[in-house]
């Protein structure tokens, strides 16, 4: 059989969870079966990362703001022209804005379309119009799938959880030496939160919970890893730093900024916390579990689906620092043997359900069905 030609469309210039997920999908695809093309803005961070994947053909597309109407129409025409010229079989759009360009351009080129939905939104465009332009919809959690309850749309939905690269997150290859780097004693309980610094991620709740437990008998330290990326987020990081000073937590909370050694960070932690409000999935959660670190997640969005009854962490009420603090204390009081058991359970769950290899297999199966129909 001929290779299936897939054009991936991603609009982002900076790396977010959606871009990392797409990168790992591109990395794990069977290039004997598919020929991938990546349509993305020139010099985007994703484009730079994909540079080491020789089988992926990169195509520059400006994909400017939709508010720039002339640029928007040009981008759609360029996508349509490219799909026709290269005889693309399927156009695979990544997340929300990429879908607006890719689905319209793909349909105008009369190509089959896949929308990879990684968001939770309430707009009519998101819930009604874009699904009708999609031949297949991939969702990353049941929380995301539940947005598409209409029967005609729901038939298109395929749940495929995100995955983590277990070769990169190999517990034997990572030192986990963050405590040593930061001059933190080995017996200090290290708690971490990793991600883009954005209000809906709930960093302020973590800081407030630290204030509640700051007089705990167990020594602890909290590290916050990440930075502000989008303009609309500017100011939140400064607000968090002021909150730390206001609550007199300077010796308990440390901001580390963005880091590239996330596997090392995750392995170094005794406990990882994801406290986002309505998180569509939570890539950082499976990254922590892959490094055998127990987790606390908010009972909101898709995050609870990751741990379920796997005994690798705790699910707590969202937007409630007192409940979060209570759960943190419970973990801090556990023996090392109990923490290690939770970590082993987490790694097993990731290996069974959340590997990038499994994601690639499932997505390729979807391509084959769509191509053959």
FITINU-336240 format. One line per 3 residues: number of its first residue (from 1); their letters; for each residue x, y, z of C-alpha. Coordinates in nm, 2 decimals. Layout:
! residues N
NUM	a	X:Y:Z | ... .
***
This chain:
! residues 373
1	xxx	0.00:0.00:0.00 | 0.11:0.36:-0.07 | 0.21:0.57:0.22 .
4	xxx	-0.07:0.78:0.37 | 0.01:1.14:0.33 | -0.08:1.34:0.65 .
7	xxx	-0.06:1.71:0.68 | -0.04:1.83:1.05 | -0.14:2.18:1.12 .
10	xxx	-0.03:2.36:1.44 | -0.05:2.74:1.48 | 0.16:2.79:1.80 .
13	xxx	0.50:2.96:1.80 | 0.58:2.86:2.16 | 0.57:2.50:2.30 .
16	xxx	0.27:2.40:2.51 | 0.12:2.07:2.60 | -0.05:2.03:2.26 .
19	xxx	0.28:2.09:2.08 | 0.47:1.84:2.29 | 0.20:1.58:2.23 .
22	xxx	0.22:1.64:1.86 | 0.60:1.62:1.86 | 0.59:1.28:2.03 .
25	xxx	0.33:1.16:1.79 | 0.54:1.26:1.49 | 0.84:1.09:1.66 .
28	xxx	0.66:0.76:1.71 | 0.48:0.73:1.37 | 0.57:0.44:1.15 .
31	xxx	0.72:0.61:0.85 | 0.68:0.30:0.64 | 0.31:0.36:0.66 .
34	xxx	0.27:0.74:0.67 | 0.44:1.04:0.52 | 0.40:1.33:0.76 .
37	xxx	0.41:1.70:0.67 | 0.41:1.97:0.94 | 0.25:2.30:0.86 .
40	xxx	0.35:2.55:1.12 | 0.48:2.91:1.15 | 0.84:2.97:1.05 .
43	xxx	1.09:2.94:1.34 | 0.83:2.81:1.57 | 0.97:2.61:1.87 .
46	xxx	0.79:2.30:1.74 | 0.95:2.34:1.40 | 1.29:2.36:1.56 .
49	xxx	1.22:2.04:1.76 | 1.10:1.85:1.46 | 1.42:1.94:1.28 .
52	xxx	1.58:1.62:1.42 | 1.30:1.40:1.26 | 1.43:1.37:0.90 .
55	xxx	1.12:1.19:0.78 | 0.89:1.48:0.87 | 0.87:1.74:0.59 .
58	xxx	0.83:2.09:0.74 | 0.62:2.36:0.56 | 0.62:2.72:0.66 .
61	xxx	0.27:2.86:0.72 | 0.22:3.20:0.89 | -0.11:3.10:1.05 .
64	xxx	-0.15:3.46:1.19 | -0.42:3.57:1.42 | -0.77:3.51:1.29 .
67	xxx	-0.84:3.88:1.36 | -0.62:3.96:1.06 | -0.88:3.87:0.81 .
70	xxx	-0.67:3.90:0.49 | -0.40:3.69:0.65 | -0.65:3.44:0.76 .
73	xxx	-0.80:3.40:0.41 | -0.44:3.37:0.27 | -0.35:3.10:0.51 .
76	xxx	-0.66:2.89:0.43 | -0.59:2.93:0.05 | -0.23:2.83:0.11 .
79	xxx	-0.34:2.51:0.30 | -0.59:2.43:0.03 | -0.33:2.48:-0.24 .
82	xxx	-0.07:2.27:-0.06 | -0.30:1.98:0.01 | -0.39:1.96:-0.36 .
85	xxx	-0.04:2.00:-0.49 | 0.11:1.74:-0.26 | -0.19:1.50:-0.29 .
88	xxx	-0.24:1.50:0.08 | -0.48:1.22:0.20 | -0.56:1.34:0.55 .
91	xxx	-0.52:1.68:0.72 | -0.47:1.64:1.10 | -0.53:1.96:1.30 .
94	xxx	-0.38:2.01:1.64 | -0.59:2.18:1.90 | -0.84:2.47:1.86 .
97	xxx	-0.69:2.75:1.64 | -0.50:2.51:1.42 | -0.84:2.34:1.36 .
100	xxx	-1.00:2.66:1.23 | -0.73:2.69:0.96 | -0.68:2.33:0.88 .
103	xxx	-1.04:2.20:0.88 | -1.16:2.49:0.65 | -0.86:2.45:0.42 .
106	xxx	-0.88:2.08:0.42 | -1.25:2.07:0.33 | -1.20:2.33:0.05 .
109	xxx	-0.93:2.09:-0.09 | -1.18:1.80:-0.05 | -0.95:1.61:0.19 .
112	xxx	-1.04:1.40:0.49 | -1.00:1.58:0.81 | -0.90:1.49:1.17 .
115	xxx	-0.94:1.73:1.46 | -0.72:1.65:1.76 | -0.92:1.82:2.04 .
118	xxx	-0.70:1.91:2.34 | -0.92:2.19:2.49 | -1.25:2.24:2.68 .
121	xxx	-1.45:2.54:2.54 | -1.81:2.66:2.54 | -1.82:2.85:2.20 .
124	xxx	-2.06:2.75:1.92 | -1.77:2.74:1.68 | -1.59:2.48:1.90 .
127	xxx	-1.89:2.26:1.99 | -2.10:2.27:1.67 | -1.92:2.42:1.37 .
130	xxx	-1.57:2.27:1.38 | -1.70:1.92:1.46 | -1.91:1.93:1.14 .
133	xxx	-1.60:2.00:0.94 | -1.42:1.70:1.09 | -1.44:1.35:0.95 .
136	xxx	-1.29:1.22:1.28 | -1.24:1.38:1.62 | -0.96:1.26:1.86 .
139	xxx	-1.01:1.36:2.22 | -0.76:1.33:2.50 | -1.00:1.25:2.79 .
142	xxx	-1.36:1.17:2.86 | -1.39:1.53:2.99 | -1.31:1.66:2.65 .
145	xxx	-1.53:1.40:2.47 | -1.83:1.50:2.68 | -1.84:1.83:2.50 .
148	xxx	-1.96:1.65:2.19 | -2.28:1.49:2.31 | -2.49:1.53:2.00 .
151	xxx	-2.53:1.19:1.84 | -2.42:1.29:1.49 | -2.10:1.44:1.63 .
154	xxx	-2.04:1.19:1.90 | -2.01:0.91:1.64 | -1.69:1.08:1.51 .
157	xxx	-1.52:1.09:1.85 | -1.23:0.87:1.93 | -1.07:0.88:2.28 .
160	xxx	-0.69:0.85:2.27 | -0.51:0.96:2.58 | -0.19:1.15:2.56 .
163	xxx	0.14:0.96:2.61 | 0.48:1.01:2.76 | 0.80:0.90:2.60 .
166	xxx	0.92:0.61:2.83 | 1.26:0.61:2.67 | 1.31:0.98:2.78 .
169	xxx	1.14:0.91:3.12 | 1.35:0.61:3.20 | 1.39:0.59:3.57 .
172	xxx	1.73:0.42:3.55 | 1.88:0.70:3.34 | 1.78:1.00:3.55 .
175	xxx	1.97:1.11:3.85 | 1.70:1.31:4.03 | 1.94:1.54:4.20 .
178	xxx	1.74:1.86:4.24 | 1.77:1.85:4.62 | 2.14:1.85:4.59 .
181	xxx	2.14:2.13:4.34 | 1.92:2.35:4.56 | 2.11:2.25:4.88 .
184	xxx	1.80:2.09:5.03 | 1.85:1.81:5.29 | 1.76:1.46:5.18 .
187	xxx	1.51:1.43:5.46 | 1.31:1.74:5.34 | 0.99:1.64:5.17 .
190	xxx	1.00:1.80:4.83 | 0.67:1.90:4.67 | 0.65:2.03:4.31 .
193	xxx	0.42:2.19:4.06 | 0.53:2.21:3.70 | 0.37:2.40:3.41 .
196	xxx	0.29:2.72:3.23 | 0.24:2.99:3.49 | -0.13:3.06:3.44 .
199	xxx	-0.41:3.14:3.68 | -0.63:2.85:3.59 | -0.34:2.61:3.68 .
202	xxx	-0.40:2.69:4.04 | -0.05:2.78:4.16 | -0.20:3.03:4.42 .
205	xxx	-0.39:2.75:4.59 | -0.07:2.55:4.63 | 0.10:2.86:4.80 .
208	xxx	-0.20:2.91:5.02 | -0.20:2.54:5.12 | 0.17:2.58:5.21 .
211	xxx	0.07:2.85:5.45 | -0.17:2.61:5.62 | 0.09:2.34:5.67 .
214	xxx	0.40:2.55:5.73 | 0.42:2.45:6.09 | 0.41:2.08:6.01 .
217	xxx	0.65:1.86:6.20 | 0.78:1.73:5.87 | 1.03:1.95:5.69 .
220	xxx	0.91:2.04:5.34 | 0.99:2.26:5.05 | 0.78:2.35:4.75 .
223	xxx	0.93:2.42:4.41 | 0.74:2.59:4.12 | 0.87:2.52:3.78 .
226	xxx	0.76:2.71:3.48 | 0.72:3.06:3.33 | 0.46:3.29:3.18 .
229	xxx	0.43:3.24:2.80 | 0.12:3.42:2.68 | 0.07:3.80:2.71 .
232	xxx	-0.26:3.75:2.89 | -0.08:3.56:3.17 | 0.17:3.85:3.24 .
235	xxx	0.16:3.96:3.60 | 0.04:3.64:3.76 | 0.39:3.52:3.84 .
238	xxx	0.46:3.85:4.02 | 0.13:3.81:4.20 | 0.24:3.46:4.32 .
241	xxx	0.58:3.60:4.44 | 0.40:3.87:4.64 | 0.17:3.61:4.79 .
244	xxx	0.47:3.41:4.91 | 0.61:3.72:5.08 | 0.27:3.81:5.23 .
247	xxx	0.23:3.47:5.38 | 0.59:3.46:5.50 | 0.68:3.15:5.30 .
250	xxx	1.01:3.26:5.15 | 1.19:2.97:5.32 | 0.92:2.72:5.20 .
253	xxx	0.85:2.81:4.83 | 1.11:2.86:4.56 | 1.05:2.96:4.20 .
256	xxx	1.28:2.78:3.95 | 1.16:2.93:3.62 | 1.14:2.72:3.31 .
259	xxx	1.36:2.42:3.30 | 1.45:2.16:3.03 | 1.53:1.88:3.27 .
262	xxx	1.17:1.79:3.36 | 1.24:1.41:3.40 | 1.51:1.51:3.66 .
265	xxx	1.27:1.74:3.84 | 1.00:1.48:3.85 | 1.22:1.21:3.98 .
268	xxx	1.36:1.45:4.25 | 1.01:1.52:4.39 | 0.85:1.33:4.68 .
271	xxx	0.51:1.45:4.57 | 0.38:1.62:4.25 | 0.07:1.84:4.24 .
274	xxx	-0.16:1.93:3.95 | -0.43:2.16:4.07 | -0.57:2.30:3.74 .
277	xxx	-0.93:2.40:3.71 | -1.10:2.19:3.43 | -0.77:2.05:3.30 .
280	xxx	-0.84:1.87:2.96 | -0.58:1.60:3.05 | -0.26:1.69:3.23 .
283	xxx	0.06:1.58:3.05 | 0.27:1.67:3.36 | 0.07:1.42:3.57 .
286	xxx	0.18:1.12:3.35 | 0.54:1.26:3.34 | 0.54:1.26:3.72 .
289	xxx	0.39:0.91:3.74 | 0.65:0.78:3.49 | 0.92:0.89:3.73 .
292	xxx	0.75:0.70:4.01 | 0.64:1.02:4.19 | 0.29:1.01:4.36 .
295	xxx	0.05:1.28:4.26 | -0.24:1.49:4.39 | -0.48:1.61:4.12 .
298	xxx	-0.79:1.83:4.13 | -1.13:1.66:4.08 | -1.19:1.87:3.77 .
301	xxx	-1.16:1.80:3.39 | -0.97:1.50:3.27 | -0.70:1.48:3.54 .
304	xxx	-0.89:1.23:3.76 | -0.92:0.98:3.47 | -0.54:0.94:3.48 .
307	xxx	-0.51:0.80:3.82 | -0.87:0.66:3.89 | -0.84:0.36:4.13 .
310	xxx	-0.47:0.29:4.05 | -0.35:0.38:4.40 | -0.08:0.61:4.28 .
313	xxx	-0.21:0.94:4.42 | -0.51:1.13:4.55 | -0.80:1.33:4.39 .
316	xxx	-0.91:1.63:4.59 | -1.18:1.90:4.55 | -1.07:2.18:4.32 .
319	xxx	-1.04:2.55:4.43 | -1.00:2.45:4.80 | -0.66:2.51:4.96 .
322	xxx	-0.77:2.35:5.29 | -0.85:2.02:5.12 | -0.53:2.03:4.92 .
325	xxx	-0.33:2.10:5.24 | -0.50:1.81:5.42 | -0.40:1.57:5.13 .
328	xxx	-0.04:1.70:5.13 | -0.01:1.63:5.51 | -0.13:1.27:5.45 .
331	xxx	0.14:1.21:5.20 | 0.40:1.37:5.42 | 0.31:1.14:5.70 .
334	xxx	0.35:0.82:5.49 | 0.65:0.60:5.52 | 0.91:0.58:5.24 .
337	xxx	0.80:0.23:5.17 | 0.44:0.34:5.12 | 0.55:0.63:4.89 .
340	xxx	0.76:0.39:4.69 | 0.46:0.16:4.64 | 0.25:0.45:4.52 .
343	xxx	0.53:0.53:4.28 | 0.56:0.18:4.14 | 0.18:0.18:4.08 .
346	xxx	0.20:0.50:3.89 | 0.48:0.38:3.66 | 0.28:0.06:3.59 .
349	xxx	-0.03:0.27:3.50 | 0.17:0.49:3.26 | 0.33:0.19:3.09 .
352	xxx	-0.01:0.03:3.04 | -0.22:0.32:2.93 | -0.01:0.64:2.86 .
355	xxx	0.29:0.56:2.64 | 0.37:0.76:2.32 | 0.41:0.42:2.13 .
358	xxx	0.05:0.33:2.22 | -0.08:0.68:2.11 | 0.10:0.64:1.77 .
361	xxx	-0.05:0.29:1.72 | -0.41:0.41:1.79 | -0.38:0.72:1.58 .
364	xxx	-0.24:0.52:1.28 | -0.53:0.27:1.31 | -0.76:0.57:1.28 .
367	xxx	-0.58:0.70:0.97 | -0.60:0.36:0.80 | -0.98:0.33:0.86 .
370	xxx	-1.03:0.69:0.74 | -0.80:0.63:0.43 | -0.97:0.30:0.34 .
373	x	-1.32:0.45:0.36 .
***
